């Protein structure tokens, strides 16, 4: 008998039958018990081991094992209150997973969120490596007056933590973001995240669990910065929780994960970057406004936040709206005191336009730019020239009329 639902069976009979099917596939699972939908920690670990995917864990508490199963199988919820209790749907998902079916892929994908509140993800393997200064490839279809706000390289098995313009944080499973199909517009995702009707995603973090890291660092458009322990975000509700207090006419701009002793880079859209040690930003709670990190002129805004550790030998890579960019050695940005104007990084002006984003890629990494008309260029970082600060850079993408760069993502090895 197949493991689909039948009208002739009672709910209890369905549970017993499904458990029997699992026990036939996984030797450590008992065939019959008084509560067929309750699985021991050992049984959950054995099930995880038998699913034909690479996993980093196969034993531990039920909560840990259940969480790991939820990152592999799309129909299993991460139930922290009753991790040993599996519904009929959960068990059916396990049986499909044992057959290698409906398993969430373990691969890098590009997540894009747009100005109309829609999002999509596309496997990086679907993108073709190109040379710098090419015209790129049409990848996304956008509607009228719609353009990408942010892009991010994610793993669909991760949690996706979304930070909004209002300073709220939401959490969802990354695989719940609709995958892009050819000639299809991105899909609305406000229901997936629980956003208010006039609330928009500004940036996001993709990781297994926030609490595996020390801090969340947040930067606002007006130059404020704060550092909050990840333990303060362990109970994220479906309606979101406050991540930062915002001043009048200010919005959240960017978010990064950090560890004690890291260094912080803040960059503005008029081409300035400041570097300072994280100790200059004391740890503070979720509702705190933060402290001033970089001086921002009236006609400019913070464009990006980056966190770097003391051992990194990466470059600072800038890209502008008109498709120009450059890499500069990190050591050219001397450490300063926060709340300064920083150093001139890249010239903006008529040729380049404003800075869209700053990343700190390794020499072996790759990057993806996304334009407002939906074109992408996927290129090796090594193709971008290494030059000093306060220079114009080189052409990154050959933009067509009325197009401009909207987002940049890097893929480090």
C-alpha positions as CSV (number, residue, x, y, z in Angstrom):
1,X,0.0,0.0,0.0
2,X,1.3,3.5,-0.9
3,X,1.9,6.0,1.8
4,X,-0.8,8.4,0.6
5,X,-3.9,9.2,2.6
6,X,-6.9,6.9,2.2
7,X,-10.5,7.5,3.1
8,X,-11.1,4.0,4.6
9,X,-8.4,4.3,7.3
10,X,-8.9,6.0,10.6
11,X,-6.3,8.6,11.6
12,X,-4.8,6.1,14.1
13,X,-4.6,3.4,11.4
14,X,-2.8,5.9,9.1
15,X,-0.3,6.7,11.7
16,X,0.4,3.0,12.4
17,X,0.7,2.2,8.8
18,X,3.0,5.1,8.0
19,X,5.2,4.3,11.0
20,X,5.4,0.7,9.8
21,X,6.6,1.9,6.4
22,X,9.3,4.0,8.1
23,X,10.4,1.1,10.2
24,X,10.8,-1.1,7.1
25,X,13.1,1.6,5.6
26,X,15.0,2.5,8.8
27,X,16.0,-0.5,11.0
28,X,16.3,1.5,14.3
29,X,12.7,2.7,14.1
30,X,10.4,0.5,16.1
31,X,7.5,-0.9,14.0
32,X,4.7,-0.5,16.6
33,X,4.4,1.6,19.8
34,X,1.5,2.8,21.9
35,X,2.0,6.2,20.3
36,X,2.9,5.7,16.6
37,X,3.5,9.4,16.0
38,X,6.1,9.7,18.7
39,X,9.7,9.1,17.7
40,X,12.6,8.8,20.1
41,X,15.8,10.9,19.7
42,X,17.6,7.8,18.5
43,X,14.9,7.1,15.9
44,X,15.0,10.7,14.6
45,X,18.8,10.5,14.3
46,X,18.6,7.2,12.4
47,X,16.0,8.7,10.0
48,X,18.2,11.7,9.3
49,X,21.1,9.3,8.6
50,X,19.1,7.3,6.0
51,X,17.9,10.3,4.0
52,X,20.2,10.3,0.9
53,X,21.7,13.8,1.4
54,X,24.9,15.1,3.0
55,X,24.2,16.2,6.6
56,X,26.5,17.6,9.2
57,X,24.6,15.9,12.1
58,X,22.9,12.6,12.8
59,X,22.5,12.6,16.6
60,X,21.6,15.0,19.3
61,X,18.5,16.2,21.0
62,X,15.1,15.9,19.4
63,X,15.0,19.6,18.9
64,X,18.3,19.7,17.0
65,X,17.4,16.7,14.9
66,X,13.9,18.0,14.1
67,X,15.4,21.4,13.1
68,X,17.8,19.6,10.8
69,X,15.1,17.6,9.2
70,X,13.1,20.8,8.6
71,X,16.1,22.2,6.7
72,X,16.2,19.1,4.4
73,X,12.4,18.3,3.9
74,X,10.1,21.2,3.0
75,X,7.0,19.8,4.6
76,X,8.5,19.4,8.1
77,X,8.0,22.3,10.4
78,X,10.6,23.1,13.0
79,X,8.5,22.3,16.1
80,X,10.5,23.3,19.2
81,X,7.7,22.5,21.7
82,X,7.0,18.9,20.6
83,X,10.0,17.9,18.4
84,X,9.4,14.1,18.9
85,X,5.8,14.3,17.7
86,X,5.4,13.8,14.0
87,X,2.1,14.5,12.1
88,X,0.9,12.4,9.2
89,X,2.3,15.0,6.9
90,X,5.7,14.9,8.6
91,X,5.9,11.1,8.3
92,X,4.9,11.3,4.6
93,X,7.6,13.9,4.0
94,X,10.1,11.5,5.7
95,X,9.1,8.6,3.4
96,X,9.4,10.8,0.3
97,X,12.8,12.0,1.6
98,X,14.0,8.4,2.1
99,X,13.2,7.9,-1.6
100,X,15.3,11.0,-2.4
101,X,12.1,12.9,-3.4
102,X,11.2,16.5,-2.5
103,X,14.4,17.1,-0.7
104,X,15.5,20.8,-0.4
105,X,18.6,21.2,-2.6
106,X,21.9,22.1,-0.9
107,X,23.1,24.7,-3.4
108,X,23.8,28.4,-3.7
109,X,20.9,30.4,-5.1
110,X,20.4,34.1,-5.8
111,X,17.6,35.8,-3.9
112,X,16.2,39.1,-5.2
113,X,13.6,41.3,-3.6
114,X,11.9,44.1,-5.5
115,X,10.4,47.6,-4.9
116,X,6.9,46.2,-5.2
117,X,7.4,43.6,-2.4
118,X,8.0,40.6,-4.6
119,X,10.8,38.1,-4.5
120,X,12.3,35.2,-6.3
121,X,15.3,32.8,-6.1
122,X,17.3,31.3,-9.0
123,X,20.0,28.6,-8.7
124,X,23.5,30.0,-9.3
125,X,24.1,27.0,-11.5
126,X,21.5,28.4,-14.0
127,X,23.7,31.5,-14.5
128,X,26.6,31.4,-17.0
129,X,30.0,32.8,-16.0
130,X,30.7,35.8,-18.2
131,X,33.6,38.3,-18.6
132,X,33.6,41.7,-17.0
133,X,32.2,44.5,-19.0
134,X,29.7,42.3,-20.9
135,X,26.1,43.2,-21.5
136,X,24.9,40.5,-19.0
137,X,22.0,38.1,-19.3
138,X,18.3,38.8,-19.0
139,X,17.4,36.8,-15.9
140,X,14.4,38.5,-14.2
141,X,11.1,39.9,-15.5
142,X,10.0,43.0,-13.6
143,X,6.7,44.9,-13.9
144,X,6.2,48.5,-14.7
145,X,8.0,50.8,-12.2
146,X,9.4,47.8,-10.4
147,X,13.1,47.2,-9.8
148,X,15.3,45.1,-7.4
149,X,16.0,46.6,-4.0
150,X,18.4,44.0,-2.8
151,X,20.0,40.6,-3.8
152,X,21.6,38.0,-1.6
153,X,23.3,34.6,-2.1
154,X,21.4,32.1,0.0
155,X,21.1,28.3,0.6
156,X,17.5,27.1,0.5
157,X,18.2,24.9,3.5
158,X,19.0,28.0,5.6
159,X,16.7,30.3,7.6
160,X,16.2,33.7,5.9
161,X,16.2,36.6,8.3
162,X,14.6,39.7,6.7
163,X,15.1,43.2,8.0
164,X,12.7,45.9,7.0
165,X,12.8,49.6,6.4
166,X,10.9,50.0,9.8
167,X,13.7,48.2,11.7
168,X,11.8,45.0,12.2
169,X,13.2,41.4,11.8
170,X,11.2,38.5,10.4
171,X,12.2,34.8,9.8
172,X,11.2,32.3,7.2
173,X,12.6,29.1,5.7
174,X,14.6,30.2,2.6
175,X,13.0,27.4,0.5
176,X,9.6,29.1,0.9
177,X,10.7,31.9,-1.4
178,X,9.3,31.0,-4.8
179,X,11.8,29.7,-7.3
180,X,11.9,31.6,-10.6
181,X,10.5,30.0,-13.7
182,X,11.1,31.3,-17.2
183,X,9.2,34.4,-18.2
184,X,7.5,34.7,-14.8
185,X,7.4,37.7,-12.5
186,X,8.7,37.4,-9.0
187,X,6.0,36.5,-6.4
188,X,4.5,38.5,-3.6
189,X,6.2,37.5,-0.3
190,X,4.5,39.7,2.3
191,X,2.4,36.7,3.5
192,X,5.5,34.6,3.8
193,X,7.2,37.1,6.1
194,X,4.1,38.7,7.6
195,X,5.0,42.2,6.5
196,X,2.6,45.1,6.9
197,X,1.1,46.4,3.7
198,X,3.5,49.4,3.6
199,X,6.6,47.6,5.0
200,X,9.5,46.5,2.7
201,X,12.5,44.3,3.1
202,X,15.8,46.3,3.0
203,X,18.3,43.6,3.6
204,X,18.5,39.9,4.7
205,X,20.8,37.4,6.3
206,X,20.9,33.7,5.2
207,X,22.2,31.3,7.8
208,X,21.4,28.1,9.7
209,X,20.7,29.9,13.0
210,X,21.4,33.4,14.2
211,X,22.5,32.1,17.6
212,X,25.4,30.2,16.0
213,X,26.9,33.7,15.7
214,X,27.7,36.4,18.3
215,X,26.2,39.6,17.1
216,X,23.9,41.2,14.6
217,X,25.3,44.5,13.4
218,X,22.8,47.0,11.9
219,X,23.3,50.3,10.0
220,X,20.8,53.0,9.1
221,X,20.6,55.3,6.2
222,X,21.5,58.3,8.3
223,X,24.7,56.7,9.6
224,X,23.8,55.1,12.8
225,X,25.1,51.7,13.8
226,X,24.4,49.2,16.6
227,X,25.6,45.7,17.7
228,X,23.1,43.4,19.4
229,X,23.7,39.8,20.7
230,X,22.0,37.2,18.5
231,X,20.4,35.7,21.7
232,X,18.1,38.7,21.7
233,X,16.5,37.4,18.5
234,X,15.7,33.9,19.6
235,X,11.9,34.4,19.7
236,X,11.1,36.0,16.4
237,X,7.3,36.1,16.1
238,X,5.3,35.7,12.8
239,X,4.5,39.4,13.0
240,X,8.2,40.3,13.4
241,X,10.0,41.9,16.3
242,X,11.9,45.1,16.7
243,X,15.5,44.9,15.6
244,X,16.5,48.6,16.0
245,X,14.9,51.9,17.1
246,X,14.9,54.4,14.3
247,X,15.0,58.2,14.4
248,X,12.7,60.5,12.4
249,X,13.2,60.2,8.7
250,X,15.7,57.3,9.1
251,X,15.5,53.7,7.8
252,X,17.4,50.5,8.3
253,X,19.9,50.1,5.5
254,X,22.0,46.9,6.1
255,X,22.6,44.0,8.5
256,X,25.6,41.7,9.0
257,X,26.7,39.0,11.5
258,X,29.8,39.6,13.6
259,X,32.1,38.1,16.2
260,X,34.0,39.8,19.0
261,X,37.1,41.6,17.7
262,X,35.8,42.2,14.2
263,X,36.2,45.4,12.2
264,X,33.4,47.4,10.7
265,X,33.2,49.1,7.3
266,X,30.5,51.7,6.6
267,X,30.2,53.2,3.2
268,X,28.1,56.0,1.7
269,X,26.5,56.5,-1.7
270,X,28.8,59.5,-2.4
271,X,31.9,57.3,-2.3
272,X,33.2,57.5,1.3
273,X,34.1,54.5,3.6
274,X,35.1,54.4,7.2
275,X,36.7,51.5,9.1
276,X,36.7,51.1,12.9
277,X,36.9,48.3,15.4
278,X,33.7,46.8,16.7
279,X,34.6,47.7,20.3
280,X,33.7,51.3,19.4
281,X,30.1,50.1,19.2
282,X,29.0,48.8,22.6
283,X,26.6,45.9,22.8
284,X,23.0,47.1,23.1
285,X,19.4,45.8,23.1
286,X,17.0,45.4,20.2
287,X,15.1,48.6,20.7
288,X,18.2,50.8,21.0
289,X,18.8,53.4,18.3
290,X,22.6,52.9,18.2
291,X,25.4,55.4,17.8
292,X,26.7,57.4,15.0
293,X,29.1,55.4,12.8
294,X,29.8,57.7,9.8
295,X,28.9,61.3,9.1
296,X,26.3,61.5,6.3
297,X,25.7,64.6,4.2
298,X,22.2,65.9,3.6
299,X,22.1,64.7,0.0
300,X,23.7,61.3,0.7
301,X,23.0,58.1,2.5
302,X,24.7,54.9,3.9
303,X,25.0,52.5,1.0
304,X,26.5,49.4,2.7
305,X,27.8,47.8,5.9
306,X,30.5,45.2,5.9
307,X,32.1,43.2,8.8
308,X,35.6,41.9,8.4
309,X,37.8,39.9,10.8
310,X,41.4,40.7,11.6
311,X,42.8,37.9,9.5
312,X,41.0,38.8,6.3
313,X,43.1,39.9,3.3
314,X,40.1,40.7,1.1
315,X,39.6,43.7,-1.1
316,X,37.0,46.4,-0.8
317,X,34.9,46.2,-4.0
318,X,32.7,49.1,-4.9
319,X,30.1,49.3,-7.7
320,X,28.2,52.3,-8.9
321,X,24.7,52.8,-10.5
322,X,26.2,53.4,-14.0
323,X,28.0,50.1,-14.0
324,X,31.6,51.0,-12.9
325,X,33.6,49.6,-10.1
326,X,36.9,48.6,-8.6
327,X,38.8,46.6,-6.0
328,X,41.1,48.2,-3.5
329,X,43.3,46.4,-0.9
330,X,41.7,46.4,2.5
331,X,44.9,47.8,4.1
332,X,44.4,51.1,2.3
333,X,41.5,51.8,4.7
334,X,43.3,52.6,7.9
335,X,41.3,52.0,11.1
336,X,39.8,55.2,12.5
337,X,37.5,56.4,15.2
338,X,33.8,56.0,14.4
339,X,31.6,59.1,13.8
340,X,34.1,60.5,11.3
341,X,33.8,61.2,7.5
342,X,36.0,58.3,6.6
343,X,38.2,58.1,3.5
344,X,37.3,58.7,-0.2
345,X,36.8,55.3,-1.7
346,X,35.5,55.7,-5.3
347,X,34.7,58.8,-7.3
348,X,31.0,59.2,-8.1
349,X,30.0,62.1,-10.3
350,X,28.4,62.0,-13.8
351,X,30.3,59.0,-15.3
352,X,29.9,56.7,-12.3
353,X,26.7,57.8,-10.6
354,X,26.2,57.0,-6.9
355,X,27.6,53.9,-5.1
356,X,25.1,51.1,-5.1
357,X,26.9,48.6,-2.9
358,X,30.3,47.7,-1.3
359,X,31.4,44.2,-0.7
360,X,34.6,42.6,0.7
361,X,35.2,39.6,-1.6
362,X,38.2,37.3,-1.5
363,X,40.4,37.1,-4.7
364,X,39.0,33.7,-5.5
365,X,35.3,34.7,-5.2
366,X,32.7,35.5,-7.8
367,X,30.1,38.3,-7.9
368,X,26.7,38.9,-9.4
369,X,25.3,42.3,-10.4
370,X,21.6,42.8,-11.0
371,X,20.2,45.7,-13.0
372,X,16.9,47.4,-12.6
373,X,15.8,45.9,-16.0
374,X,16.5,42.4,-14.7
375,X,19.9,41.7,-16.3
376,X,22.6,39.9,-14.4
377,X,26.3,39.5,-15.0
378,X,28.1,36.6,-13.1
379,X,31.8,37.1,-13.1
380,X,35.0,36.2,-11.4
381,X,36.1,38.9,-8.9
382,X,39.7,38.6,-10.3
383,X,38.5,40.3,-13.5
384,X,37.9,43.5,-11.6
385,X,41.0,45.7,-11.6
386,X,42.8,46.4,-8.3
387,X,43.4,50.2,-8.0
388,X,43.8,52.6,-5.2
389,X,41.2,54.7,-3.3
390,X,39.7,57.8,-4.8
391,X,39.7,56.5,-8.4
392,X,36.9,56.0,-10.9
393,X,37.3,52.3,-11.5
394,X,36.5,50.3,-14.6
395,X,33.4,49.2,-16.5
396,X,31.8,46.3,-14.7
397,X,28.7,45.9,-17.0
398,X,27.9,47.4,-20.3
399,X,24.5,48.9,-19.5
400,X,21.8,49.5,-22.0
401,X,19.9,52.8,-22.4
402,X,17.8,53.6,-19.3
403,X,19.3,50.7,-17.2
404,X,21.4,50.9,-14.1
405,X,22.9,48.6,-11.5
406,X,20.6,48.0,-8.5
407,X,22.3,45.3,-6.5
408,X,25.6,43.4,-6.0
409,X,26.2,40.0,-4.4
410,X,29.4,38.1,-3.9
411,X,30.0,34.4,-3.6
412,X,33.1,33.6,-1.5
413,X,34.6,30.1,-1.5
